[in-house]
Amino acid sequence: MLKQSLKQKLYQKLSPQQIQLMKLLQVPTIELEQRVKEEMESNPALEEGLEESNSEELNEREEEWEKEEKSEAQEEFDFSDYMDDDTPSYKLSVRNKGADDEERSMPFVSGSTFRDALMRQLSLRSISEREEMLAKTIIGNLDDDGYLRRDVENISDDLAFSQNIDASPEELLAALRVVQGLDPSGVGARSLKECILLQLERKDQSYPSVRLAIELVEEHFDAFTKKHYDRILKRMQISNEDLKEAISEIIKLNPKPGNSSLDTTKINDHVVPDFLLTVEDDEIRVALNGRNAPDLRISESYKQMIKGYAASKQTDKKQKEAILFVKQKIDSAKWFIDAIKQRQQTLLLTMNAIADFQEAYFLTGDETKLKPMILKDIAEIVKLDISTISRVANSKYVQTPYGTFLLKSFFSESLSTESGEEVSTREVKKILQDAIDAEEKRKPLTDERLAKLLKEKGYSIARRTVAKYREQLNIPVARLRKQL
């Protein structure tokens, strides 16, 4: 049975200003400048520079305009004058996403790839047109690492079906050998083993270490990748020094020859700190990076427009339309300037709370003095929501006397010691890292031995927890850390 009823519900809805502030909070310093430029381009009422006239004068002008609005002429103002167009507004705009959705664009980078370099080298080779065509087909099937992951039989079938070209697997193998003769060495390999062999074969084989390296890869590659050095020494009947020299020849090689061309064109990302933390006379001082405080003001010409309209007695339609536009742009500029100021206050408030909470660490730089700290701890101190603290900590960096760190790295879970003391997991990871750095590389510490070592220091941690922390530190298992 259908039934109609009236209900009152209270919803929490964010204002456009709050949404703008949240978006600005999660923007790091290096992107804030671009965000300010975009706002200045879209809003002509916003200018860069210190405010020339005080805000009271602007408020007085706006009050005069509001009083003028209440006059008899303004009372006759009708918004329908601006909505008399026969064309519906929805036909003039396209909106495929919500107003709160963030714009995420993928930058387009142009330049030559390693395949282009191979094509240029191929054009200089003295080969037939058919061989060149098959070699180009091989190049087109290489992946970004420079490997040929497809079987030549499959490539032969593709040529037959797509281009009606009958090419035998033997012909394609011959074309593959042409590609493998191009630079960088190792390109066109079908496996890591073949890639290493292709590079070793181009070295001067008059050196015993090169010949030994080739034999090692050809005959004992599986044992080499698993670092079973004792087994290799026994089978090859060589000394430790000979094996060291052979391994040194192998580790100089590039396992991903397709990425060789990227080394020269790679762009280094420079971290711009959002906060500057200094220690003077055992006192911690926190300051914002100057780029976080751009000098913004409302355009003087737009203020004069407001003043001119307040003094004018004309109420024609065009003037009303113009002043509505001016007021909208000024309001938008004021909102943006206020949001920048609120961003600065929130960033400083949060960073000061973190500095006070982790005072022992920032005074000494000793990671073992980091206290357990979660987002909720800081949120309760600064009286802000956890989501706000998360936005501040997620992509912001702080420059300290001990290095530049991601703010999020100072947050960690707590761990209880045998004495019942709460310590940070960062402290345990630091001890774990130091133990692995100091281990004997001939006999690396296993996870069981690491767990026992931590237990001796008062940290009762299971072996699987040690393995989890080791993986978070990007440290391989003991067998793969073994060295001669």
C-alpha positions in Angstrom: 0.0 0.0 0.0 1.4 3.4 -1.1 1.5 6.1 1.5 2.7 9.7 1.5 4.2 11.4 4.5 6.3 14.4 5.4 9.6 14.1 7.3 12.3 16.5 8.5 15.9 15.4 8.2 19.1 17.1 9.2 21.9 16.7 6.7 25.5 17.8 6.9 26.5 19.5 3.7 29.8 21.1 3.0 29.8 24.7 1.7 31.9 25.6 -1.4 34.4 27.4 0.8 34.9 24.3 3.0 35.4 22.1 -0.1 37.9 24.6 -1.5 39.8 24.6 1.9 40.0 20.8 2.0 41.4 20.7 -1.5 44.0 23.3 -0.7 45.0 21.4 2.5 46.0 18.3 0.7 48.0 20.2 -2.0 51.8 20.3 -1.2 53.8 23.4 -1.5 55.3 22.5 -4.9 51.7 22.4 -6.4 50.3 25.4 -4.5 52.0 27.9 -6.7 50.3 26.3 -9.8 47.0 26.2 -8.0 47.3 30.0 -7.2 48.2 30.7 -10.9 45.2 28.8 -12.1 42.9 30.7 -9.7 44.4 34.1 -10.9 43.8 33.1 -14.5 40.2 32.2 -13.9 39.4 35.1 -11.6 40.6 38.6 -12.9 39.6 40.1 -9.5 42.5 38.3 -7.8 46.0 39.8 -8.1 49.4 39.0 -6.7 50.9 41.5 -4.3 50.3 43.1 -0.9 47.0 44.6 -0.2 47.1 48.4 -0.9 43.9 49.4 0.8 42.5 48.0 4.0 39.6 45.6 4.1 37.4 48.2 6.1 37.3 50.5 3.1 36.2 47.6 0.8 33.5 46.6 3.3 32.3 50.3 3.5 32.0 50.3 -0.3 30.1 47.0 -0.3 27.7 48.3 2.4 27.0 51.4 0.3 26.2 49.2 -2.7 23.9 47.0 -0.5 22.1 50.1 0.7 21.7 51.2 -2.9 20.3 47.9 -3.7 17.5 48.5 -1.3 16.4 51.7 -3.1 13.2 51.8 -5.1 15.1 51.3 -8.4 16.8 48.2 -7.1 13.6 46.8 -5.8 12.4 46.6 -9.3 15.4 44.4 -10.2 14.2 41.2 -11.7 16.6 38.2 -12.3 14.3 37.1 -15.1 15.9 39.8 -17.3 19.0 37.5 -17.5 17.1 34.3 -18.0 15.0 35.2 -21.0 17.1 33.2 -23.4 15.1 30.6 -25.3 18.1 28.2 -25.3 18.1 25.9 -22.1 21.4 26.3 -20.2 21.9 22.5 -20.1 22.5 22.6 -23.9 25.3 25.1 -23.5 27.5 23.1 -21.0 28.7 19.6 -20.6 29.2 18.2 -17.0 30.2 14.6 -16.8 31.4 14.8 -13.2 30.3 16.2 -9.9 31.2 19.7 -8.7 33.4 18.2 -5.9 35.3 15.8 -8.2 39.0 16.6 -8.5 40.6 17.3 -11.9 43.3 14.7 -12.6 45.2 15.1 -15.8 47.9 12.9 -17.2 50.9 14.9 -18.5 51.9 14.1 -22.1 55.6 13.7 -22.6 57.0 13.7 -26.1 60.4 12.3 -27.1 62.1 9.4 -28.9 61.8 5.9 -27.4 64.3 3.2 -27.4 62.3 1.6 -30.3 62.9 4.7 -32.4 66.6 4.4 -31.6 66.6 0.8 -32.8 64.7 1.7 -36.0 67.4 4.4 -36.8 70.2 1.8 -36.2 68.3 -0.7 -38.4 68.1 1.7 -41.3 71.9 1.9 -41.3 72.3 -1.9 -41.6 73.1 -3.5 -44.9 70.2 -6.0 -45.0 67.5 -6.8 -47.5 64.0 -5.1 -47.4 62.4 -8.3 -46.2 64.9 -8.7 -43.4 64.4 -5.1 -42.4 60.6 -5.5 -42.4 60.9 -8.6 -40.2 63.3 -6.9 -37.9 60.9 -4.0 -37.5 58.2 -6.4 -36.6 60.4 -7.9 -33.9 61.2 -4.4 -32.6 57.5 -3.6 -32.5 56.9 -6.7 -30.3 59.5 -5.7 -27.7 58.3 -4.7 -24.3 59.4 -1.6 -22.4 62.3 -3.5 -20.8 63.6 -4.5 -24.2 62.6 -8.1 -24.0 60.8 -10.2 -26.6 58.1 -11.9 -24.5 56.3 -13.6 -27.5 57.2 -16.7 -29.3 58.4 -16.3 -32.9 55.7 -18.8 -34.0 53.0 -16.5 -32.7 54.6 -13.5 -34.5 54.7 -15.6 -37.7 50.9 -16.4 -37.3 50.2 -12.7 -36.8 52.0 -11.7 -40.0 50.2 -14.3 -42.0 46.7 -13.3 -40.7 47.1 -9.5 -40.5 49.4 -8.7 -43.4 49.3 -11.8 -45.5 53.1 -12.3 -45.2 54.4 -15.8 -45.0 57.4 -15.7 -42.7 58.8 -18.9 -41.2 60.0 -19.0 -37.6 63.6 -19.5 -38.9 63.4 -16.2 -40.8 62.1 -14.4 -37.7 64.9 -15.9 -35.6 67.4 -14.6 -38.1 65.7 -11.1 -37.9 65.9 -11.4 -34.1 69.6 -12.0 -34.2 69.9 -8.7 -36.2 67.9 -6.9 -33.5 70.1 -8.4 -30.8 73.1 -6.9 -32.5 71.8 -3.4 -32.0 72.5 -1.1 -29.1 71.9 -1.2 -26.2 73.4 -4.6 -25.8 71.0 -7.2 -24.4 67.9 -5.8 -26.3 65.8 -8.5 -28.0 66.5 -11.1 -25.3 63.8 -13.6 -24.5 64.9 -14.2 -20.9 67.1 -12.6 -18.2 69.7 -15.4 -18.8 69.8 -14.6 -22.5 70.0 -10.9 -21.8 73.0 -11.3 -19.6 74.7 -13.6 -22.0 74.2 -11.1 -24.9 75.9 -8.4 -22.9 78.8 -10.7 -21.7 79.5 -11.8 -25.3 80.1 -8.3 -26.3 82.8 -7.9 -23.6 86.5 -8.7 -24.2 86.6 -12.4 -23.7 90.4 -12.4 -23.3 89.8 -11.6 -19.6 89.4 -14.8 -17.5 86.7 -13.2 -15.4 84.5 -12.6 -18.5 84.9 -16.2 -19.7 84.1 -17.5 -16.2 81.1 -15.2 -16.0 79.8 -16.7 -19.3 80.3 -20.2 -18.0 78.6 -19.3 -14.7 75.5 -18.0 -16.5 75.3 -20.8 -19.0 75.8 -23.7 -16.7 74.8 -22.5 -13.2 72.3 -19.7 -13.7 69.6 -21.1 -11.3 72.1 -21.6 -8.5 73.5 -18.1 -9.1 70.1 -16.4 -8.8 69.5 -18.3 -5.6 73.0 -17.4 -4.3 74.0 -21.0 -3.7 77.7 -20.1 -3.8 78.9 -23.2 -2.1 77.3 -25.4 -4.7 78.8 -23.3 -7.5 82.3 -23.4 -6.0 82.1 -27.1 -5.7 80.8 -27.7 -9.3 83.0 -25.2 -11.1 86.1 -26.0 -8.9 87.2 -22.4 -8.6 88.3 -20.2 -5.7 86.3 -17.6 -3.9 88.3 -14.8 -5.6 87.6 -16.2 -9.1 83.8 -16.3 -8.3 83.9 -12.8 -6.9 85.5 -11.5 -10.1 82.9 -13.3 -12.3 80.0 -12.0 -10.2 81.4 -8.5 -10.4 81.3 -8.7 -14.2 77.7 -9.8 -14.1 76.4 -7.2 -11.6 77.7 -4.4 -13.9 75.2 -5.4 -16.6 71.8 -3.9 -17.2 68.9 -6.4 -16.6 66.5 -4.0 -18.4 68.3 -2.7 -21.5 65.1 -1.1 -22.8 65.2 1.4 -20.0 68.8 2.4 -20.8 67.7 5.4 -22.8 65.6 6.7 -19.9 68.6 7.2 -17.7 69.7 10.3 -19.6 66.2 11.8 -19.9 65.0 10.9 -16.4 63.7 14.0 -14.5 64.8 14.2 -10.9 62.0 15.0 -8.6 63.1 17.6 -6.0 61.3 17.6 -2.7 60.2 21.1 -1.6 59.7 21.1 2.2 56.4 22.5 3.4 57.8 23.2 6.9 61.2 24.3 8.2 62.0 22.9 11.6 65.1 24.2 13.5 66.5 23.6 17.0 68.0 26.6 18.8 69.1 26.3 22.5 67.0 23.2 23.0 64.0 24.9 21.6 62.1 23.7 18.6 60.9 26.3 16.1 58.5 25.6 13.3 58.0 27.8 10.3 56.1 27.5 7.0 57.9 27.5 3.7 57.6 31.0 2.2 55.9 29.6 -0.8 52.9 28.6 1.4 52.1 32.3 2.0 51.6 34.0 -1.4 50.8 37.7 -1.4 47.3 37.9 -2.8 44.9 40.9 -3.0 41.7 42.0 -4.6 42.1 44.0 -7.8 41.9 47.7 -7.2 40.1 48.2 -10.5 37.3 45.9 -9.3 37.0 47.8 -6.1 36.6 51.0 -8.1 33.9 49.4 -10.1 32.0 48.7 -6.8 32.5 52.3 -5.7 31.4 53.6 -9.1 28.2 51.6 -9.1 27.4 52.7 -5.5 27.7 56.3 -6.6 25.8 55.8 -9.9 22.0 56.4 -10.1 21.6 54.4 -13.3 19.9 51.1 -13.1 20.0 49.8 -16.7 20.1 46.1 -17.4 23.8 46.0 -18.7 25.1 47.8 -15.6 23.2 45.4 -13.3 24.7 42.4 -15.3 28.2 43.9 -15.0 28.0 44.6 -11.3 26.7 41.1 -10.6 29.7 39.7 -12.4 32.1 42.0 -10.5 30.5 41.1 -7.1 30.8 37.3 -7.9 34.4 37.6 -8.8 35.3 39.7 -5.7 33.5 37.2 -3.5 35.3 34.3 -5.1 38.7 36.1 -4.6 37.9 36.8 -1.0 37.0 33.1 -0.4 40.3 32.0 -2.0 42.4 34.4 0.0 40.6 33.3 3.2 41.1 29.7 2.3 44.9 30.3 1.8 45.1 31.9 5.2 43.1 29.1 6.9 45.5 26.6 5.1 48.5 28.3 6.7 47.0 28.3 10.1 45.9 24.6 9.9 49.4 23.6 8.7 51.2 25.4 11.4 48.8 24.2 14.1 49.2 20.6 13.0 53.0 20.8 12.6 53.5 22.4 16.0 51.4 19.7 17.7 53.5 17.0 16.0 56.7 18.8 17.1 55.5 18.9 20.7 54.5 15.3 20.6 57.8 14.1 19.2 59.9 16.6 21.1 62.5 14.0 22.2 63.1 12.9 18.6 63.4 16.4 17.1 65.9 17.5 19.8 68.2 14.6 19.3 67.4 13.0 15.9 67.5 9.5 17.5 64.8 7.4 15.8 64.5 5.2 18.8 63.0 8.1 20.7 60.0 8.4 18.4 56.8 7.8 20.4 53.8 5.9 19.0 51.6 8.5 17.3 48.4 8.1 15.3 46.2 10.6 13.5 43.7 10.6 16.4 46.4 11.8 18.8 47.1 14.9 16.9 43.4 15.5 16.0 42.6 15.5 19.7 45.3 18.0 20.5 44.5 20.5 17.7 40.7 19.9 18.0 40.3 19.1 14.3 38.8 16.1 12.5 41.1 13.1 11.7 40.4 13.5 8.0 41.9 17.1 8.2 45.0 15.8 9.9 45.3 13.1 7.3 45.2 15.7 4.5 47.9 17.7 6.1 50.2 14.7 6.8 49.7 12.8 3.6 51.9 14.7 1.1 53.7 17.3 3.2 57.5 17.3 3.9 59.4 18.9 6.8 63.0 19.9 6.7 64.8 19.1 9.9 68.5 19.3 11.0 68.5 15.5 10.4 67.1 15.5 6.9 63.8 16.1 5.0 61.0 13.7 5.8 57.5 13.0 4.8 55.2 14.1 7.7 53.4 10.8 7.5 56.5 8.9 8.4 56.3 10.2 12.0 53.0 8.4 12.6 53.4 4.8 13.8 51.5 2.2 15.8 52.5 1.3 19.3 54.1 -1.9 20.5 54.4 -3.2 24.1 57.8 -4.3 25.4 58.3 -7.1 28.0 58.3 -4.4 30.7 54.9 -3.1 29.6 56.3 0.1 28.0 54.6 1.4 24.8 57.2 2.0 22.0 56.8 3.0 18.4 57.1 0.4 15.6 59.6 2.9 14.0 61.9 2.2 16.9 61.8 -1.6 16.3 62.3 -1.1 12.6 65.4 1.1 13.3 66.9 -1.6 15.5 66.1 -4.2 12.9 67.7 -2.1 10.1 70.9 -1.5 12.3 71.1 -5.3 13.0 70.9 -6.2 9.3 73.4 -3.5 8.4 75.9 -4.8 10.9 75.4 -8.5 10.1 78.1 -10.7 8.6 77.3 -10.9 4.9 78.7 -14.4 4.6 76.1 -15.6 7.1 73.2 -13.2 7.1 70.7 -13.2 10.0 67.6 -15.2 9.4 64.2 -13.9 10.6 64.3 -16.4 13.5 67.7 -15.0 14.6 66.4 -11.4 14.2 63.4 -12.2 16.4 65.7 -13.7 19.0 67.9 -10.6 18.9 64.9 -8.3 19.4 63.7 -10.4 22.3 67.1 -10.1 24.0 66.6 -6.3 23.8 63.1 -6.5 25.4 60.9 -6.6 22.3 58.9 -9.8 22.2 58.0 -10.1 18.5 57.0 -13.1 16.5 59.1 -14.3 13.5 56.2 -13.4 11.1 56.1 -9.9 12.5 59.8 -9.6 11.9 59.3 -10.7 8.3 56.6 -8.1 7.9 58.7 -5.3 9.2 61.7 -6.5 7.0 59.5 -6.4 3.9 58.3 -2.9 4.8 61.9 -1.9 4.9 62.5 -3.5 1.5 65.0 -5.9 2.8 65.3 -9.3 1.1 65.4 -12.6 3.0 68.7 -13.8 4.5 69.6 -16.1 1.6 69.4 -13.2 -0.9 71.5 -11.0 1.3 74.4 -13.4 1.3 77.7 -12.2 -0.2 81.1 -13.8 -0.7 
